Amino acid sequence: MSETASALIAALMRETAAAAGKPTAPVSVQIDWSRAGLNDDAMTQARVRIDRVTKTLVFAQADLTDADGGRASAAAVFKILA
């Protein structure tokens, strides 16, 4: 599951930085798995949704699914760095 968590966080960092137009750093990341034992080798690309961008924070969500229908989802808050 560590590869799954890394993939979700990397996708969130990439997309929040793009939305903010500046680098970001995680403040809070919560990851939920639909079941234990997701297949790290069969993961699809993470889908990230930016919920809101303020002057200092970006709020986002991400989903990642495997070929067997397992899913990991994340809700995150990122700080916009100067």
C-alpha positions in Angstrom: 0.0 0.0 0.0 2.9 2.4 0.3 3.2 2.6 -3.5 -0.5 3.5 -3.6 -0.1 6.2 -1.0 3.0 7.6 -2.7 1.1 7.7 -6.1 -1.8 9.5 -4.5 0.4 12.1 -2.7 2.5 12.7 -5.8 -0.5 13.3 -8.0 -2.0 15.6 -5.3 1.3 17.6 -5.1 1.5 17.9 -8.9 -2.0 19.1 -9.3 -2.2 21.4 -6.3 1.0 23.1 -7.5 -0.5 23.5 -10.9 -3.7 25.0 -9.5 -1.8 27.4 -7.2 0.8 28.3 -9.8 3.4 27.8 -7.1 4.9 24.9 -5.2 2.8 23.4 -2.4 3.4 21.3 0.7 1.0 19.0 2.4 -0.7 20.1 5.6 -3.1 17.3 5.9 -3.6 14.1 3.9 -6.2 11.4 4.7 -6.2 8.2 2.7 -9.0 5.7 2.8 -8.8 2.2 1.2 -11.9 0.4 0.0 -10.2 -2.9 1.1 -6.8 -4.2 2.2 -4.4 -5.5 -0.4 -4.8 -3.2 -3.3 -2.8 -4.4 -6.3 0.0 -1.9 -6.6 1.1 -3.4 -10.0 -2.3 -2.8 -11.6 -3.0 0.8 -10.5 -4.5 3.2 -12.9 -3.6 6.9 -13.0 -4.9 8.9 -10.1 -7.7 11.3 -10.7 -7.4 14.6 -8.8 -10.1 17.1 -8.2 -9.2 20.6 -6.9 -12.1 21.7 -4.6 -10.9 25.2 -3.7 -7.9 27.4 -3.9 -7.4 30.3 -1.4 -4.5 32.7 -1.0 -2.6 30.2 1.2 -4.2 26.8 0.8 -5.4 24.3 -1.8 -8.1 21.8 -1.0 -8.2 18.6 -3.1 -9.4 15.1 -3.5 -7.9 12.1 -5.4 -9.0 8.6 -6.4 -6.9 5.7 -7.5 -8.4 2.3 -8.6 -6.8 -1.1 -9.4 -7.7 -3.6 -12.0 -9.7 -5.7 -9.4 -11.9 -2.8 -8.5 -10.2 -1.9 -5.3 -9.9 1.8 -4.6 -8.0 4.3 -2.6 -9.2 7.8 -2.1 -7.6 10.8 -0.5 -8.7 14.2 0.9 -5.9 16.8 1.3 -5.0 20.3 2.2 -1.8 21.8 0.8 -0.1 25.1 1.8 0.9 27.3 -1.1 4.6 28.1 -0.7 6.1 31.5 -1.5 
